[in-house]
């Protein structure tokens, strides 16, 4: 069943945490209303749709497959994680695009949103720092909520279609259609599905 809301993702991850004793905390995306410090929001120019998700869910230290929902894993608060992930020596700053804000990561690659003052605020990007000497940025979702939905569906597909590459890719393609992915976005998620199912 394709996950179509954050509530469904929460339920999926809760069930996952019950089946993986000892690692439940990292998979427990739970509703948790909190207010991010306005100084951090203003300094990083965090866009509205990202803020909506971050302030309604506990995302610090939470993982969906290879995707961590905060940029720095050693921080005690989401604000510290965001500041660390966007500091002067961070990968996103080294890349040199001031319109990107690191809000999550995939292994050592930052997942960024376009800032509130950019031309396309909230669009999510994958900053590939590991594939070669030239770093590349790839658009992967229209906003952070859709990113979470796509990541959770990818994770579910990796279990439901284990050993069935064709079926898994077809299911991921359906998820991309439901989330209005552009061809470039869909290509990224198809590549992720291939890696997860291979």
Secondary structure, DSSP 8 states (H G I E B T S, - for coil): ----SHHHHHHHHHHHHHHSTT-HHHH--EE------HHHHHHHT--HHHHHHHTTEE-TT-EETTEESSS-TT-SSHHHHHHHHTSTTSHHHHHT-TTEEEEEEETTEEEEEE-TTSTTTT-EEEEE-SSSSS-EEEEEESSHHHHHHHHHHHHHHHHHTTT-HHHHHHHHHHHHHHTT--HHHHHHHHHHHHHHH-
